[in-house]
Amino acid sequence: GEGFPNDLEQLKNFLIKNELVSDIGNNEIELTEKAMIIVQRYYMEYDYNREILDFMYNLDNKEESES
């Protein structure tokens, strides 16, 4: 196997250094617990923010239809 192209190699090293992935050998990496927590938090915040935006959007539309 050739391994990773150079820029991917740099990305891989960055992720390993920040404990977001672990090198499991054989040119494979896997997400760490830390990475999964970050992803979960991101999606929970995204869902939460989207609900707030939907709510505000619906309020705006109600006011327009009543006027």
N, C-alpha and C positions, 0 to 999 in steps of 0.2 A: 504493500500500500504506500501511496505517495504521502499520506498525511494531509494536513490542512494546507490550503493555499496561504500565503504569507499574511494577508490581512485578517483572515479567519483565525490564524494562529495567534495573532496579537489580541483579537477579541477573546479567544479562548483563555489566554493567559490573564487578561483583565478580569474575566468572570471568575476564574479560579482564585485569583488574588483577593477578590471581594467576596469569596465564599458563596457565590451564586450557583456555580456548577462544580462538580468534582470530576476529575479525570478518572475514568474507570478502565483505562487501558484500551488497547486494540482500536485506537483512534475514536473512542466513544467517550462522551461526557453525559452526565445526568444532572438534573436540577437538584439543588440541595433543599433542605427544609426551609432555609432562609428565603430562597427564591420563591418557593411556593407561597409562603406567607405574604411576601410583597405582592405577588400576583393576585392573591385572594383579596388583600386590602384594596388594591387598585380597583378591582371589579366591584367590591362592595361599595366603595366611594362613588364609583361611576354610576352604579344603580341608584344609590341614594340621591346623587346630584340630578340624575335624569328625572327621578320622581318629583323633585322640587321644581325643576324646569317645566315639567308637564303640568304641574299644579298651577304655576304662575301663568303659563300659556292659556290654560283653561279659564282662569280668572279673567284674563284680558278678553278672551272671546265672549265670555258671559256679559261683561260690561258693554261690549260693542253691540251685542244682539239685543240688549235691553234698551239701548238708547234710540 
